[in-house]
């Protein structure tokens, strides 16, 4: 399984944008299509909300790719 770490800037990132930012799709619109397909899981549960707020500490999975969302530790 491939694991990706993503540092969230701010309080949250929308799920479709996260998929774009880690390079799993070319645009937020393409991210929405992926989420709508039902293949995305957040913390082990299927997620169909395209703009779900993903916060630090959550794990997003698409197929065999796992994205660990981390908090920005910068001062």
C-alpha positions in Angstrom: 0.0 0.0 0.0 1.3 3.4 -0.9 1.2 6.0 1.9 1.2 9.8 1.4 1.6 12.4 4.1 -0.2 15.7 3.6 0.2 18.7 5.9 -3.1 20.7 6.0 -2.7 24.4 6.0 -5.5 25.9 8.1 -8.3 24.1 9.8 -9.3 21.7 7.0 -9.0 20.8 3.4 -12.0 19.8 1.2 -11.9 16.2 0.1 -12.0 16.8 -3.6 -9.2 19.4 -3.2 -7.1 17.0 -1.2 -7.2 14.4 -4.0 -6.0 17.1 -6.4 -3.3 18.4 -4.1 -1.7 15.0 -3.5 -1.7 14.3 -7.3 -4.4 11.7 -7.5 -6.4 13.8 -10.1 -5.8 16.8 -12.2 -8.6 19.1 -10.8 -11.1 19.6 -8.1 -13.8 18.6 -10.5 -12.1 15.3 -11.2 -11.8 14.8 -7.5 -15.5 15.3 -7.1 -16.1 12.5 -9.7 -13.7 10.2 -7.8 -15.6 10.8 -4.6 -19.0 10.3 -6.2 -17.8 6.9 -7.5 -17.9 5.7 -3.9 -14.2 4.5 -3.9 -13.0 7.0 -1.2 -12.9 6.1 2.4 -12.3 8.5 5.3 -11.2 6.9 8.6 -12.4 3.5 7.2 -15.9 4.7 6.2 -17.2 5.4 2.7 -17.4 9.1 2.0 -19.7 10.5 -0.7 -19.6 14.2 0.3 -17.4 15.7 -2.3 -16.4 18.7 -0.2 -16.2 16.9 3.2 -13.9 18.8 5.5 -10.8 16.7 6.1 -8.9 17.7 9.3 -5.5 16.8 10.7 -5.5 13.3 12.1 -7.8 11.8 9.6 -6.9 9.1 7.1 -8.2 9.1 3.5 -8.0 6.0 1.4 -8.5 5.5 -2.4 -7.8 2.0 -3.5 -4.3 1.0 -2.3 -3.3 4.6 -1.6 -3.6 5.9 2.0 -3.3 9.7 2.7 -2.4 10.6 6.3 -3.5 14.2 7.0 -1.1 15.9 9.4 -1.2 19.2 11.3 1.2 22.0 10.3 3.8 22.1 13.1 5.3 25.5 12.0 5.3 28.2 14.6 
